[in-house]
């Protein structure tokens, strides 16, 4: 059974607990979609404005680090595929080589597509 997650509205400083598998609930005060912080993040009291600001800054930094890591992994995978293609193209022809190169080029093209 999944643990209940903390969904918060940073604008209202409201906290809603729901199953992690549930869709993000709407804020009971303003009606906007709440942000899932997981089940381990402690939620400060509504009256502690400084703690809520710190929580928001920490959350944004966490999201930024995830995005940077994904970009770094995408670049590393792109270079790895380019090296594999170059290596295969330098080898003598054989029955499966062209098919493998096509598959690697398809994966490379997928990596270069903008994120959705």
Rosetta blueprint (number, residue, H / E / L):
1 X L
2 X L
3 X L
4 X E
5 X E
6 X E
7 X E
8 X E
9 X E
10 X L
11 X L
12 X L
13 X L
14 X E
15 X E
16 X E
17 X E
18 X E
19 X E
20 X L
21 X L
22 X L
23 X L
24 X L
25 X L
26 X E
27 X L
28 X L
29 X L
30 X L
31 X L
32 X L
33 X E
34 X L
35 X E
36 X E
37 X L
38 X L
39 X L
40 X L
41 X L
42 X L
43 X L
44 X L
45 X L
46 X L
47 X L
48 X L
49 X H
50 X H
51 X H
52 X H
53 X H
54 X H
55 X H
56 X H
57 X H
58 X H
59 X H
60 X H
61 X H
62 X H
63 X H
64 X H
65 X H
66 X H
67 X H
68 X H
69 X H
70 X H
71 X H
72 X H
73 X H
74 X H
75 X H
76 X H
77 X H
78 X H
79 X H
80 X H
81 X H
82 X H
83 X H
84 X H
85 X H
86 X H
87 X H
88 X H
89 X H
90 X H
91 X L
92 X L
93 X L
94 X L
95 X L
96 X L
97 X H
98 X H
99 X H
100 X H
101 X H
102 X H
103 X H
104 X H
105 X H
106 X H
107 X H
108 X H
109 X H
110 X H
111 X H
112 X H
113 X L
114 X L
115 X L
116 X L
